[in-house]
């Protein structure tokens, strides 16, 4: 009976040992965006949705997961990479904005991004100026 208790204690102590350097416990994901802000410039109020893709790189040493991407209002919709992004690889968050029904003039919207990299949520920002009409002025060129 004493031998069994000693074996269990030895197993528990071995399992509770901290992992040696260079193990999986030292690996952590990290996220770095190419840019966190995008200006659409002038967009037509009735032109339909405009989109921008924010690209990021996992600069960490473990797979990165986008847990959520939440827009500041219903006129903005984020779609993001759902599979884990391996270290050194890229992922994206595509943000669509629908100007229809929004007031003319300047706008600024945000998307809050939560990952498994820890720390606070990251903020992406889109903005521009809504002008009357159905065609985006940039498309007229």
C-alpha positions in Angstrom: 0.0 0.0 0.0 2.9 2.3 0.8 4.5 1.6 -2.5 1.2 2.5 -4.3 1.0 5.8 -2.4 4.6 6.6 -3.3 4.0 5.8 -7.0 1.0 8.1 -7.1 2.9 10.9 -5.3 5.8 10.5 -7.7 3.4 10.6 -10.7 1.7 13.8 -9.4 5.0 15.5 -8.8 6.3 14.7 -12.3 3.1 15.9 -13.9 3.2 19.2 -11.9 6.8 20.0 -13.0 7.1 23.2 -15.1 7.9 22.5 -18.8 11.5 23.0 -19.8 12.6 26.0 -21.9 11.6 25.7 -25.6 8.5 23.7 -24.9 5.0 24.3 -26.1 4.2 26.3 -22.9 6.6 29.0 -24.1 4.9 29.4 -27.5 2.4 32.3 -27.8 0.6 33.8 -30.8 1.0 37.5 -31.6 -0.9 39.6 -34.2 0.4 42.5 -36.3 -1.7 44.3 -38.8 -0.3 45.9 -42.0 -2.6 48.8 -41.1 -5.4 49.3 -38.6 -7.1 52.3 -40.3 -8.7 52.7 -43.8 -10.1 55.8 -45.4 -12.6 55.1 -48.2 -12.6 58.7 -49.3 -15.8 59.9 -50.9 -18.5 57.2 -51.4 -22.0 57.6 -52.9 -24.9 57.2 -50.4 -26.7 54.9 -52.8 -23.7 53.1 -54.3 -24.0 49.9 -52.3 -21.5 48.4 -49.9 -17.8 49.3 -50.0 -15.2 46.9 -48.5 -11.6 46.9 -47.3 -9.5 43.9 -46.3 -7.3 44.3 -43.3 -4.3 41.9 -43.5 -2.5 40.6 -40.4 0.5 38.4 -39.7 0.9 36.0 -36.8 4.3 37.2 -35.5 4.2 34.8 -32.6 5.3 31.2 -32.1 1.9 29.4 -31.8 -1.2 29.4 -33.9 -3.3 32.6 -33.8 -7.1 32.4 -33.6 -9.5 35.3 -34.2 -12.1 34.7 -31.5 -14.4 37.5 -32.6 -14.6 40.7 -34.7 -17.5 43.0 -33.6 -18.6 46.1 -35.5 -19.7 49.3 -33.8 -23.0 49.4 -35.8 -25.2 47.3 -38.1 -24.0 49.2 -41.2 -20.6 47.6 -40.8 -19.9 43.9 -41.2 -16.6 42.1 -40.5 -15.8 38.7 -42.0 -12.6 37.1 -40.7 -10.3 34.1 -41.0 -11.8 31.4 -38.9 -9.1 28.7 -39.1 -5.9 29.0 -36.9 -3.2 31.1 -38.5 0.2 29.4 -38.2 3.3 31.4 -37.0 4.6 33.6 -39.8 1.5 33.2 -41.9 -1.1 35.8 -42.9 -4.9 36.1 -42.2 -7.5 38.8 -43.0 -10.5 40.6 -41.8 -12.8 41.9 -44.6 -14.9 44.9 -43.4 -17.9 46.0 -45.5 -19.7 49.3 -44.9 -23.2 50.0 -46.3 -23.7 53.8 -46.7 -27.3 53.6 -47.7 -29.6 55.2 -45.1 -26.6 56.9 -43.3 -26.4 60.7 -43.0 -24.4 62.5 -45.6 -20.9 63.7 -44.4 -18.0 62.2 -42.6 -18.3 58.8 -40.9 -16.0 56.7 -38.7 -16.8 53.1 -37.7 -14.8 50.6 -35.6 -14.4 46.8 -35.5 -13.1 45.4 -32.2 -11.0 42.2 -32.6 -10.4 39.6 -29.9 -7.8 36.9 -30.4 -6.1 34.1 -28.4 -3.0 36.3 -28.2 -4.1 37.7 -24.9 -4.1 41.4 -23.9 -6.7 43.9 -24.8 -8.9 43.9 -27.9 -7.5 45.5 -31.0 -9.5 48.2 -32.9 -9.7 48.5 -36.6 -11.2 51.8 -38.0 -12.8 52.7 -41.3 -14.0 56.1 -42.4 -14.8 58.4 -45.3 -17.3 60.9 -46.5 -20.8 60.0 -47.8 -21.8 62.1 -50.7 -25.2 62.2 -52.6 -25.6 59.8 -55.5 -25.4 56.2 -56.6 -21.8 56.1 -58.0 -18.7 56.4 -56.0 -16.7 59.4 -57.2 -13.6 57.3 -57.3 -15.3 55.0 -59.9 -16.0 58.0 -62.2 -12.3 58.4 -63.1 
